[in-house]
Amino acid sequence: MILLLLGLLIAGLLCYSCFINRIRGLPPGPPPLPLLGNFLQFKTDLDKKFFEWKRWYGKAFTVWMPHPTVIITDCKV
């Protein structure tokens, strides 16, 4: 019973982190952790991380700090 509840909790957290941007109508971005956002992913230089996410998600992406922040990396966007 406990394993079932634990499995459901993990599945719920994965669905939340993968689809939260789509639910709110925001641009795609790295999946956030509940209550923490993407703070744990900022261990390296922030500029390098933003360039990496630009290559992965496009010229506009959402970063959660813990509130959603849309990062625009191109003037034409």
MIDOSE-1310 file (N, C-alpha, C; in nm, 2 decimals, decimal comma, always signed):
residues 77
mill	+0,08/-0,12/+0,00/+0,00/+0,00/+0,00/+0,09/+0,13/+0,00; +0,19/+0,12/+0,08/+0,28/+0,24/+0,09/+0,35/+0,26/-0,04; +0,40/+0,15/-0,11/+0,46/+0,16/-0,24/+0,37/+0,21/-0,34; +0,25/+0,18/-0,34/+0,15/+0,23/-0,43/+0,14/+0,38/-0,42
llgl	+0,12/+0,43/-0,29/+0,11/+0,57/-0,27/+0,24/+0,65/-0,31; +0,35/+0,59/-0,28/+0,48/+0,65/-0,32/+0,49/+0,66/-0,47; +0,45/+0,55/-0,54/+0,45/+0,55/-0,69/+0,36/+0,66/-0,74; +0,24/+0,67/-0,69/+0,15/+0,77/-0,73/+0,20/+0,92/-0,71
liag	+0,27/+0,93/-0,59/+0,32/+1,06/-0,56/+0,43/+1,10/-0,66; +0,52/+1,01/-0,69/+0,63/+1,03/-0,79/+0,57/+1,06/-0,93; +0,47/+0,98/-0,97/+0,41/+1,00/-1,10/+0,34/+1,14/-1,10; +0,28/+1,18/-1,00/+0,21/+1,31/-0,99/+0,31/+1,42/-1,00
llcy	+0,43/+1,41/-0,93/+0,53/+1,51/-0,94/+0,59/+1,52/-1,08; +0,61/+1,41/-1,14/+0,66/+1,41/-1,28/+0,57/+1,48/-1,38; +0,44/+1,44/-1,37/+0,34/+1,51/-1,46/+0,33/+1,66/-1,43; +0,34/+1,70/-1,30/+0,34/+1,84/-1,27/+0,45/+1,91/-1,33
scfi	+0,57/+1,86/-1,31/+0,69/+1,93/-1,36/+0,70/+1,93/-1,51; +0,65/+1,83/-1,58/+0,66/+1,82/-1,72/+0,56/+1,91/-1,79; +0,44/+1,92/-1,73/+0,33/+1,99/-1,80/+0,28/+2,12/-1,74; +0,35/+2,17/-1,64/+0,31/+2,30/-1,57/+0,31/+2,41/-1,67
nrir	+0,41/+2,42/-1,76/+0,42/+2,54/-1,85/+0,31/+2,53/-1,95; +0,27/+2,41/-2,00/+0,16/+2,40/-2,10/+0,03/+2,43/-2,03; +0,01/+2,40/-1,91/-0,12/+2,42/-1,84/-0,14/+2,58/-1,83; -0,03/+2,65/-1,80/-0,04/+2,79/-1,78/-0,03/+2,87/-1,91
glpp	+0,00/+2,81/-2,02/+0,01/+2,87/-2,15/+0,14/+2,95/-2,16; +0,25/+2,90/-2,10/+0,38/+2,97/-2,10/+0,47/+2,90/-2,20; +0,57/+2,96/-2,25/+0,67/+2,90/-2,34/+0,73/+2,78/-2,27; +0,78/+2,68/-2,34/+0,85/+2,57/-2,28/+0,97/+2,61/-2,20
gppp	+1,01/+2,53/-2,11/+1,13/+2,56/-2,03/+1,17/+2,43/-1,95; +1,28/+2,45/-1,87/+1,32/+2,33/-1,79/+1,21/+2,30/-1,68; +1,19/+2,18/-1,65/+1,09/+2,14/-1,56/+1,12/+2,19/-1,42; +1,03/+2,26/-1,35/+1,06/+2,31/-1,21/+1,03/+2,21/-1,11
lpll	+1,09/+2,23/-0,99/+1,05/+2,15/-0,87/+0,94/+2,23/-0,80; +0,85/+2,16/-0,74/+0,75/+2,23/-0,66/+0,81/+2,31/-0,55; +0,77/+2,43/-0,53/+0,81/+2,53/-0,43/+0,96/+2,58/-0,45; +1,04/+2,51/-0,52/+1,18/+2,56/-0,54/+1,20/+2,62/-0,68
gnfl	+1,12/+2,58/-0,78/+1,15/+2,62/-0,91/+1,27/+2,56/-0,97; +1,35/+2,64/-1,04/+1,47/+2,60/-1,11/+1,60/+2,64/-1,03; +1,59/+2,68/-0,91/+1,70/+2,73/-0,83/+1,81/+2,63/-0,82; +1,78/+2,50/-0,81/+1,89/+2,40/-0,79/+1,97/+2,38/-0,92
qfkt	+1,92/+2,43/-1,03/+1,99/+2,41/-1,16/+2,08/+2,53/-1,19; +2,09/+2,63/-1,10/+2,18/+2,74/-1,12/+2,31/+2,73/-1,05; +2,36/+2,61/-1,04/+2,49/+2,58/-0,98/+2,61/+2,64/-1,06; +2,59/+2,64/-1,19/+2,70/+2,69/-1,28/+2,67/+2,84/-1,31
dldk	+2,75/+2,89/-1,40/+2,73/+3,03/-1,44/+2,59/+3,05/-1,50; +2,52/+3,15/-1,46/+2,38/+3,17/-1,51/+2,38/+3,20/-1,66; +2,48/+3,28/-1,71/+2,48/+3,30/-1,86/+2,49/+3,18/-1,94; +2,58/+3,09/-1,90/+2,60/+2,96/-1,97/+2,48/+2,88/-1,96
kffe	+2,41/+2,88/-1,85/+2,29/+2,80/-1,83/+2,18/+2,85/-1,92; +2,17/+2,98/-1,93/+2,07/+3,04/-2,02/+2,10/+3,01/-2,17; +2,22/+3,02/-2,21/+2,26/+2,98/-2,35/+2,23/+2,83/-2,38; +2,25/+2,75/-2,28/+2,22/+2,60/-2,30/+2,07/+2,59/-2,31
wkrw	+1,99/+2,65/-2,23/+1,85/+2,64/-2,24/+1,80/+2,71/-2,37; +1,86/+2,81/-2,42/+1,82/+2,87/-2,54/+1,84/+2,77/-2,66; +1,95/+2,69/-2,66/+1,97/+2,59/-2,76/+1,86/+2,48/-2,75; +1,82/+2,45/-2,62/+1,73/+2,34/-2,60/+1,59/+2,37/-2,62
ygka	+1,54/+2,49/-2,57/+1,40/+2,53/-2,57/+1,36/+2,64/-2,67; +1,46/+2,71/-2,73/+1,43/+2,81/-2,82/+1,46/+2,95/-2,77; +1,42/+3,05/-2,85/+1,46/+3,19/-2,81/+1,38/+3,25/-2,70; +1,27/+3,19/-2,66/+1,19/+3,23/-2,55/+1,16/+3,11/-2,46
ftvw	+1,19/+3,11/-2,34/+1,16/+3,00/-2,25/+1,12/+3,05/-2,11; +1,07/+2,96/-2,03/+1,02/+3,00/-1,90/+1,11/+2,93/-1,79; +1,15/+3,02/-1,70/+1,23/+2,97/-1,58/+1,15/+3,00/-1,46; +1,14/+2,91/-1,37/+1,07/+2,93/-1,24/+1,17/+2,97/-1,13
mphp	+1,15/+3,09/-1,07/+1,24/+3,14/-0,97/+1,16/+3,19/-0,84; +1,09/+3,13/-0,77/+1,00/+3,01/-0,79/+0,87/+3,05/-0,87; +0,85/+3,18/-0,90/+0,74/+3,22/-0,99/+0,79/+3,22/-1,13; +0,70/+3,20/-1,23/+0,74/+3,19/-1,37/+0,79/+3,32/-1,42
tvii	+0,91/+3,31/-1,49/+0,97/+3,42/-1,55/+1,00/+3,38/-1,70; +0,95/+3,46/-1,79/+0,98/+3,43/-1,93/+1,11/+3,50/-1,97; +1,20/+3,43/-2,02/+1,33/+3,48/-2,06/+1,33/+3,49/-2,22; +1,35/+3,61/-2,27/+1,36/+3,63/-2,41/+1,50/+3,66/-2,45
tdck	+1,56/+3,58/-2,54/+1,70/+3,59/-2,57/+1,73/+3,65/-2,71; +1,63/+3,70/-2,77/+1,65/+3,75/-2,91/+1,56/+3,88/-2,92; +1,61/+3,98/-2,98/+1,54/+4,11/-2,99/+1,42/+4,09/-3,09; +1,43/+4,01/-3,19/+1,32/+3,99/-3,29/+1,20/+3,91/-3,23
v	+1,22/+3,84/-3,13/+1,11/+3,76/-3,07/+1,02/+3,86/-2,99
